[in-house]
Amino acid sequence: MKNRIREYRQLRGMTQQELAELVDVSSRTIISLEKGQYNPSLMLAYRISLVFETTVEDLYCLQENKELEERKYEQMQA
C-alpha cells in the first residue's frame, strides 16, 4: 500500500529509528512500512499519523489506494 511515511519522516529530519521509538515498533517495521511491504494495524497507522500531525487517510493515500484497487478489480473482471 502506498504511503507517505518516508516523505513525512524526512521532512522532519527524523531517522527510521527515531520514528520507530516514538511509535513503539522496531526500525525494521518502519523500513517495511516505507517500502510498502507491510500494512500496519489501524492503531499503528494512527500512532504514526499523530507523530506527523496528519490523518491516516493522508498518510496512507487512502483515496489513491482505493482507486488503484478498484482499477485492479475491474481489470480482473474484464
BELJO-V181584 format. One record per run of one state. SS is the DSSP state (~ for helix, > for strand, _ for the rest). FROM is the first residue (numbers start at 0). TO is the last residue. If there is no record, write none. Layout:
BEGIN
ss=SS from=FROM to=TO
ss=SS from=FROM to=TO
END
This chain:
BEGIN
ss=_ from=0 to=3
ss=~ from=4 to=10
ss=_ from=11 to=14
ss=~ from=15 to=21
ss=_ from=22 to=25
ss=~ from=26 to=33
ss=_ from=34 to=40
ss=~ from=41 to=50
ss=_ from=51 to=54
ss=~ from=55 to=58
ss=_ from=59 to=60
ss=~ from=61 to=76
ss=_ from=77 to=77
END
